[in-house]
Structure formats: structure tokens, C-alpha cells
Amino acid sequence: MKKYLLILILAFAVISPAFAGDTIKYNKELDGFNYPFEVNTFKFNSQNQDLRMRYMDIGDRDAQKVIVLIHGKNFSGYYWERVAKDLLKRKYRVIMPDQIGFGKSSKPESYQYSFGQLALNTKSLLDNLNIKKFDLVGHSMGGMLATTFAVNYPELVNKLILINPLGLEDYGRYVEFKDINFFYERELAKTLDNARNYQKKNYYDGKWSSEYEKLLIPLDGMLAGEDWKIVAWNNALTYGPIFSENMVDKFSQIQSETFLIIGTRDKTGPGRGWLKKGVTRKLGEYKTLGKNAKNMIKGSILIELDGLGHMPQYENYDVFIKAFYQAIDA
């Protein structure tokens, strides 16, 4: 019996690195972390440096319908897996880039991040793929990028779909300006536990699941890896445009057909902890912000998901995908 138990323990240790005491470590480009689809590389020069933009490109290259999915700040292209698989069933070609500074893409030592720059990078990728017209989807910070892209290149965007986007209010109006060092110190102090607790509280209404935990695997590996400082630095740099670029002013410039998919429980309010003196505004009131954005974006359609938060595509996929189909099929 003892021999049998020992064999079981050893076998479990082989298949479970955590049990064996091994910590998975990832470098700054997430080598070793498998994405759900083949990862391609777009090489280009920007701001006098050679960069690599990773992306997934799935579906028929001659598909009549093309859609581009833009990730949020705390994630990268891998989290679109389920949505992408459902889009494949609807005969879409689906492109999911990792923006510079995120996921498997380059993490420069220095880079002047702006949504205009990230939009140009994305356009360069799509030009390289000879894609001329597509639907554009942005979630969270990706909504700020998608908004900027749609304003800068209206001839390319057939339909704009924003899923709980950041930027529905002008953070710079209410929040104290902070040096990037402020964000860098916060990133250096990040742990898996505090990242999990933040998401549990702010994304999932205090609940947690194994599916949510899977989204933290890249962060866990990079925190343990030798490149965390450069990853943290890029994480810090990408806060800059969130607080310095006003999306609200861009809403009236959007020409594309636009859909806002809003989980109304969302309270995400960047900078809530360092409001300007005398500011009493409650940031992140998405139940109101969604309606305000609809009124500012000409002809836009608001789809409210009652009781869902910042990650509706994970919190309740069935409810989310019904709303998403409503947008893409309209």
C-alpha cells in the first residue's frame, strides 16, 4: 500500500509543477505560454527602434467578413479565445493583435505611448495583411484605442463595438496628474494575490472561478520571471494615455456605426484614489456613463447588460454573446 501511494504522489508531482515546487516563469514576451491559436509576428520600425507585434489571424483569408479584436490593459489577445471560436462559426476572419507593450509583443526600454501611436501600429499591421475594411471591437482600455482608430481611420471601420470601454469620462479633468514613476512603483509592488483581489472585487462582484484564475497565468509567470522590471515599466508607461487623452471629445467625431455593450454593474474608475482637491465626482458609474456616451455618439446603439461588470464576456458568456451577436448582425 505504501509503495502504491508513493507511486501516486510521484505521478501527481510530474503532472503538477505547483505540487513539485516548480514555479512557471515567463520572459517579457511570454515565451512558453501557449496562445489558443497560431501566433504570427509583424516586424516594423517605430520611434527609431525595431519592434515585433504579435498577433493571431484565424479563419478563411478570403472571408467576406473581417473583425479585429482589441484587448484591454490587464490582458492580451489570448483572452478572446471563446469569442473568436464563435466568430469562426459565423465565417469571420478574426485578427487579435497584442499591442506593443503587452502580451507577446515587444516591451521597449522607452516608448512614447499614445492611442494615436497604437492605432497607427495596428493600421500598419492590417495594411501589411492587405485588409481594407473590417468591424472593430475594443474592450476596456482597448475601447479607447478602438475609438481613436475609428476617428483617425473612418474609411477602414465598418462597425465599432465597444465593450465596457474605459474613457467614457475625461479622467484628466478629475484626477491628479502623476509621474510615470508613481505607476512604476505600483507595478513593482504587484503580487498575484493583489491582482486577483482587485479583479475579484472590481470585475466579478466578489466572486471567483477557475476560468478567471486562468487569465492570471501570464501575470503569474512574468512576476516570477527575470524580465518583470521591463514588463512593469511598460505597464506603467501605458497608463499615460489613459489619463492624458480625452475620449469624450472624440465621440462626436465617430462616423462608424457604433454599439456600446455595457455591463451596468461596472464601477471601473481609473484614478479614483487620487482625485483632484475638491472633486466629489464618483468615477466609473457605467450605468450612467453608457447612456451619456450613447447620446454623444451619433446614431449609436446601447445594449445594457444588467447585473454584469467590467468583464461581461467572462462573467456571463451566454448573456454577453447574445448582445454581441445583436451588434455584429445588425
N, C-alpha and C positions, 0 to 999 in steps of 0.2 A: 504493500500500500504506500509506504514512504517513497519507494522508487517511482511509483506511478505519479504521485503528487509532484515529485521533483521534475519529472518529465513535463508535466503540465505547466509548471511555473516557468521552466526554461523556454518552452514553446511560446508562452504568452509574452515573455520578455523579448523574444525575437521579433514578434509582430507588433510590439508596442514600445516604441522608443522612449515614451514617457516613463513606462514601467522600468525600463532598463537604465533609467537615469540619464539618457541622452537628450540633449536639447537641440531641436532643429534650428539651424542658423541659416539665414539668407543674407546675401550681399545686397548692395544698393539697387541691383536690377533684378532681384528676386530669382536668381538662378536656382533651379531645383524645385521651385514652386510651379506646379503644373496648372496652366490655364485650361478651361474647358474645351477650347478649340486651338487649332494651329496658330502660333504666334509668328507674325511677319515683322520685318524691320524696314522702316523708311529712313534712309540716311539723308541728312540735309545740313546746311550751314546756317546758323542763326547767331547774331550778335558776336560774329567773328570766332565762332567755335563750331566744330563738327559734332552733331548730335544724332542720337538714334531714337526714333519714335516707334515704339512697338504698337502693333495693332492686330486685331483679329478680323478676318474678312471671310464670311461664310455665305454659302448659297450660290446659286447659278450666276456666273459672271454676266450673263446676258439677260438677267431678270429685268422685267419691266418696272418693278418697284424696288427702290433702294432706300434704306433707312440707316441713319448714323446715330449711335447711342453714346452720349457723353456722360461720363461718371462724375460723382461728387468728390468732395475733398478727402474724406476719410477712406476712400476706396479707390479701385481702378477697374479696368474693363471686365475683370473676371466675374464681377457680381451681376452682370447682365445675363448670365447663362440661361436661366429659365425663360426669360423674356425672348431671348434670341432663338431658342429652340421652338417656341411657339410662332415666332415670326417666320421661321423656315417653313413651317407647315402652311403658311399663307403665301408662300412663293416669294418672299422678300430676299434680297441680298442685304446682309446685315454687316455693318462695319462698326467695330468697337475699338477706338484708339485709347491708349494710355497717354495722357498728356505729358509733356516734358515735366519732370519733377515728380512723377507718380508711377507707381507700379513697376513695370519692367523697362520703362523709358529712362533716358539719361537723367542723371542728377548733377547738374553743373555746379562747379565751385562758386560761380556767380552767374546771375541771370536777372535781367530786368523783367520780372513777371508782370504781365498785364493781360486782361482778357482780349484786348486787341491783338497782342502777340500770339496768344494761344489760339485765337481764331485763325490768324494767318497761318500758323503752323498746320492746323487742321485742314485749311483750304489747300495748302501745298501738298499734303498727303492725298487729298481727294483729287486734285489736279493730276498728280502722278498716277493715280488709278483711273484717270480719264472719266471721272464721274461728274456729270454736269447738273443733275437735278435730283433732289432727294428730300425725304422727310427728316427732320432733325429733332432729336429728343434729348433733353437735359434734365438731370436730377440734382437737386441740392445746389452746390456750387456750380455744377455743370449747367444749371439753368441760367446762371449769369453769363457763362461762356456762350451758351446756345443763343441767348438773347443778343449778345454782342455780334455773334456770327450772322444772325438773321438781319440785323441792322446794317452791318458792313457789306454783306453779300446777298442782298434780297433776291437777286436773279437766280440764285442756286437753291434756295429753300422753298420747297413746295408747301410744306406744312411744319409748324413749330409746335412741339408738345413739351410743356414744362411740368415736371413732377415735383411738387413741394420745393420749388426753387428758392435759393437764397436771393437776396436783393429786391424783395418786394417792398422794402423800405430803405431809405438812404441812411445807412449806418453812420456815415461820416457826420451827419447832422446831429446825431445824438451821443456819439461815443468819442471819448478822448483819443487823440492820435497817440499811437505807441510805436516806439522804435522796434525794428525787427528783432533786436536783442531780447525784448520782452517775450516775444513768441518763441524765440530760440531756447530761452531758459525753460519755458514751459514744456517745450518738446523734449528737451534733455531730461526733464524730470518725469516724463511719461512712463507709466508702467502698464502692463496688460490689465491689471486689476482696475486702475482708474479709467482706462479706456473702456473696459467692459461696463463699469458702473455708470459712466457718462452715457453710453449708448442705451443701457438698460433703463435709465431714468428718462432720457430725453427722446429716445426713438420708440421705445416699446412699452411705455406706460408701466414700468416697473417689472415687466415680465422678461423671461429669458428662455432660449431654446437652443438645441444643438445646431440648428440652422443659423442662428445668429452667431453662435460661437465659431462656426466655420469661417465667417467673414473676418475674424480676428487672426486667423492663422498667418497671413503675410506679416502683419504687425508683430506678432509674437516672434517670428523668425528674424525679422530685421532688428528688433530690440536686442536680441541675443547675438546678432552678428557684429562684425568688426566695422561696418560702414554706417552705424546708426548716426554718428555725428553729421555726416553729409546728408543723410536722409532727413534728419531733424532740421538741418539748415534749410533745405528746400521746402520742407513743411512750413517752416517759419516764413520764408520768403513769399509763399503763395497766400499768406494772409493779407499781404499788402493790397492787392487789387480788391479784395473783398471789402475792405474798409475805405478805400480811396476812390472807387469807381461807383458812380450813382446809376443804377439800372433804371430807377423810376423815370429819369429823364429820357431814357431810350424807349420806353413803352409806346409813346405816341409815334415813334418812327418805324415801328414794326409794320411791314407790309404783308407778310405771310399770314395765311390762315393760322390762327393760334388757339390752342387748347390748354387750359390750366387744369391739371389734375391735383387736387388739394386735399390731403388728409387734414381735417379741420381740428384735430386734437394737437397738432404740431405747435410747439412753443419755441422753436429754434430761434434764438436771438443773439447772433454774434455781438460781443462787446457788452452784453448785459451787466457784466461785473465791473465795468469801468466807464459808466455813463458820465457825460459832462456835468459839471456842477449845476444844480438847479433843474436838470432834466428829470421829469417824472414819467415819461412815456414808458409803457410796457412793451418791450420789443418781442417780436415773434408771435403776435396774435393772428395766426394764419386764418382763423375763421373770418376775420375782418379783412386781412391783407389780400386774400384771394379775391374777394368781392371788389376791393379797391383796384386791383390790377386789371380785372375784367373791364372795369369802367374806363381804364386808361388805354387799353389795347383795343383798337377799333375792330369791331366785329368778332372779338374773341368769345370763346365758349368756356364757361366754368363748370367743371364736374367736381362736386364736393363729395368726399368720402367721409361720412360722419363716423366719429369714433376712432379714426386711424391717425397715425402721427407722421413723422418725417420719412419713414421707410415703408410706405404702403405696399410696395412690391414684395416686401418680405413679411410684413406683419399680417397681411391677409391677401394672399396672392389671388384668390378667386374673385374677391371684390375688385382688386386693382385691375386684373386683366380684362374684366368686363368693361371697366371705364376706359382702359387703354384701347380696346377694340372699338369702342364707340368713337374715339378720337381718330384712329387711323382709317376707319371705314367711312367716316363722314364725307 
